């Protein structure tokens, strides 16, 4: 085997031209170790930071990681460490990592031993162990991943040493392995297998007295540490040595049955675990939890998780990995808790275990309590691993639990088994979906790293379409491997259609079908729980509240009853509680639920449930919006709420806005779903109701999504008045995003429709919007004409709200046109009107504009008061956009007062907030003010830099304001 390029089995080293070299800094070694432990995968910067600074990372952590990566590149002396989106990937080829070489050799050696090829096993295991130079990752600090990997590698090393000893014992090299076995019993004094081997070696070397003394030492160690007597294997080994059984007969892992009344018979130690799961990948955190539980001598560990997530694979893999710790063997049973077969009774499972432990059929009790008592007696003093797989619930497994320490029971279930945790002291390990990185690693192991790396984006999409569910990934890969004509892209295309679940199955194998796995969990529910689960598939959006779930539940909305049902669904791992009171369905489960509701409730039934949910969402959103609008708008012309599902009520603005912000994605998804599911009237009405919210939050993309769906719905229903509302919203969103040509196009369409409908009220609003677009385009005369016409119409129609908004825009126009006194009048009148209307958001905007105008005309005292109050109001409203705008005005006021440093701080923060929210136009405005603050501080170079940044933004978005910045720059 070639010399590896990277060495982890000792101090961390890299092979260079001049020999082996190590990283100088400890944190640099931590970064390199994590990259090597996730070789050929993207490791995020966040994960690197968490590894290097597990408890309290400094603010400079990200920059420090970049420095370490640069140093590692120098250490490598060539390509191989790549920067990827969000992190870094280290390219490691086959045979370049000593830990990988060791694992391959160790696996080969164990296989050779299993075939009784002792000479080959000795040579192979010797080569494997020669790669070790001390403790794994010896000079790398103890981060969470490194610590878990160091433990794993050391366990593999112990296992390899044990395999080498077994191979040499098989060759009769008794005396030669005594020293190694004494070392192993010192390092792992509670491992009875090491003591049994030591006794065999001493006895085979002709040292019977020393072998018996080793038994005495082993017994003393176990009694002192665990308060347990040696297991049957050690006791039998002691008896065999006293009886003079030949040493060669002791080498095989066998024991003798001594059941009363029966002739002694040789019985194999139970080794019932299924084979090592193919391509087992990841689960480092869960394996570490299991490891710690076993080290603490935990008697029961419950592994729970949804269907197909890999619970059995984890338990079996861990069982194989820790076989040396259970010298009396391993028992396994599939309890069929979620299976096409009836669940196995506890007495049947206990009977199987007793027979595996040497109890004759005739002596196995048929009564549950007697069988459980015999199992406890039989397990006493033994060190066995029991894997109770696929348990239905607590009562199915409780009779099989040992009564004394020594054995460990792993239980896997789709139920959370809370009773085992509460009453039997079980430790809980919860298994969730794989991370995207681990999903890619699994794909590499199943279908080949070359293919996955060659089509990396397609592979990522495949993992996404499989929902990062291990069963789905394995089924998809099985299809790929059994169909030579398919490629990754073909598979992704099949999984992108409406029948994704149908595509995630392998014919004639019910164990390789995702839908079948889900079906078994679904059928275990009570009828009312099944109805709630399938109707949850109608809820659009990423997650949902108890109130939303109550709306799709049968009968009048009852949140207490719904919460109980959701708790049961969470226990069954069909629903996940992501935070207190908020839940979600995995993508594949959502699709499964939607198919169920279509099949079992019918199209009309499903639409009726969805309608109730949409009405609740729509009127709840309107109630939240109205806490700020103060009653100046009415929903009287819209659909009435469902009396069985009343909307939310809000006591304060802050409470209402928190609800809106939490539900925003779901509200937009509701609009889109209503339009596509045959509820067009509700779709456009819902979009209308959300417009004030989007105007406050400046979430323009959601605004566009909702109004595009609403526009399709309005046209489908033949409602030109609804179309006016939708294109108006699209125009306003485009205006805020500085897509002014689109904004003008939408508003002109709204104006055309309003004229056709003879709607003077619609005309006056559209004229105001068009005036705002002209103003930002710098077409001042057209802007003023539109705004004044809008103001006149608003007064004629007695519409104080639109009139006030027109005054606000006219004030902005007068400010641009250097008519500050007129601007003051407009802003003051707008503020008064909005306060009378109790429109807090628009009043805060008007107050900000007034403060800015007062500062520019040289009245800083009222400017300061208004800017401070406006800032407080924006924060009370929970608007980050409004806070950023208020900070810019505060900066301008500070500069007018001669407090230039305070002005710089406010404008810098404002600019960064707008940058983070991707509002380029407002970011440029704040950056211009930042430059003025720098100039007032006599820092002309920084002022110029700020203005050039603002100029680049203005030129990028095509704003006429770029001319003013050119003037500031002297050109």
HELIX and SHEET records of a PDB file:
HELIX    1   1 UNK A   26  UNK A   37  1                                  12    
HELIX    2   2 UNK A   45  UNK A   52  1                                   8    
HELIX    3   3 UNK A   61  UNK A   76  1                                  16    
HELIX    4   4 UNK A   98  UNK A  114  1                                  17    
HELIX    5   5 UNK A  118  UNK A  129  1                                  12    
HELIX    6   6 UNK A  144  UNK A  170  1                                  27    
HELIX    7   7 UNK A  174  UNK A  187  1                                  14    
HELIX    8   8 UNK A  192  UNK A  204  1                                  13    
HELIX    9   9 UNK A  208  UNK A  226  1                                  19    
HELIX   10  10 UNK A  232  UNK A  243  1                                  12    
HELIX   11  11 UNK A  247  UNK A  251  1                                   5    
HELIX   12  12 UNK A  284  UNK A  295  1                                  12    
HELIX   13  13 UNK A  311  UNK A  321  1                                  11    
HELIX   14  14 UNK A  323  UNK A  325  5                                   3    
HELIX   15  15 UNK A  346  UNK A  356  1                                  11    
HELIX   16  16 UNK A  361  UNK A  363  5                                   3    
HELIX   17  17 UNK A  368  UNK A  379  1                                  12    
HELIX   18  18 UNK A  394  UNK A  398  1                                   5    
HELIX   19  19 UNK A  418  UNK A  424  1                                   7    
HELIX   20  20 UNK A  436  UNK A  447  1                                  12    
HELIX   21  21 UNK A  449  UNK A  454  1                                   6    
HELIX   22  22 UNK A  456  UNK A  465  1                                  10    
HELIX   23  23 UNK A  470  UNK A  482  1                                  13    
HELIX   24  24 UNK A  488  UNK A  494  1                                   7    
HELIX   25  25 UNK A  500  UNK A  503  1                                   4    
HELIX   26  26 UNK A  510  UNK A  512  5                                   3    
HELIX   27  27 UNK A  514  UNK A  523  1                                  10    
HELIX   28  28 UNK A  527  UNK A  536  1                                  10    
HELIX   29  29 UNK A  546  UNK A  552  1                                   7    
HELIX   30  30 UNK A  559  UNK A  571  1                                  13    
HELIX   31  31 UNK A  587  UNK A  629  1                                  43    
HELIX   32  32 UNK A  653  UNK A  676  1                                  24    
HELIX   33  33 UNK A  680  UNK A  697  1                                  18    
HELIX   34  34 UNK A  700  UNK A  717  1                                  18    
HELIX   35  35 UNK A  720  UNK A  736  1                                  17    
HELIX   36  36 UNK A  740  UNK A  757  1                                  18    
HELIX   37  37 UNK A  760  UNK A  777  1                                  18    
HELIX   38  38 UNK A  780  UNK A  796  1                                  17    
HELIX   39  39 UNK A  800  UNK A  816  1                                  17    
HELIX   40  40 UNK A  820  UNK A  836  1                                  17    
HELIX   41  41 UNK A  840  UNK A  856  1                                  17    
HELIX   42  42 UNK A  860  UNK A  877  1                                  18    
HELIX   43  43 UNK A  880  UNK A  896  1                                  17    
HELIX   44  44 UNK A  900  UNK A  916  1                                  17    
HELIX   45  45 UNK A  920  UNK A  936  1                                  17    
HELIX   46  46 UNK A  940  UNK A  957  1                                  18    
HELIX   47  47 UNK A  962  UNK A  968  1                                   7    
SHEET    1   A 3 UNK A   6  UNK A   7  0                                        
SHEET    2   A 3 UNK A  13  UNK A  16 -1                                        
SHEET    3   A 3 UNK A  19  UNK A  21 -1                                        
SHEET    1   B 3 UNK A  43  UNK A  44  0                                        
SHEET    2   B 3 UNK A  87  UNK A  90 -1                                        
SHEET    3   B 3 UNK A  81  UNK A  84 -1                                        
SHEET    1   C 2 UNK A 254  UNK A 257  0                                        
SHEET    2   C 2 UNK A 265  UNK A 268 -1                                        
SHEET    1   D 5 UNK A 330  UNK A 334  0                                        
SHEET    2   D 5 UNK A 385  UNK A 391  1                                        
SHEET    3   D 5 UNK A 408  UNK A 413  1                                        
SHEET    4   D 5 UNK A 300  UNK A 305  1                                        
SHEET    5   D 5 UNK A 427  UNK A 431  1                                        
SHEET    1   E 3 UNK A 544  UNK A 545  0                                        
SHEET    2   E 3 UNK A 582  UNK A 584 -1                                        
SHEET    3   E 3 UNK A 576  UNK A 579 -1                                        
END                                                                             
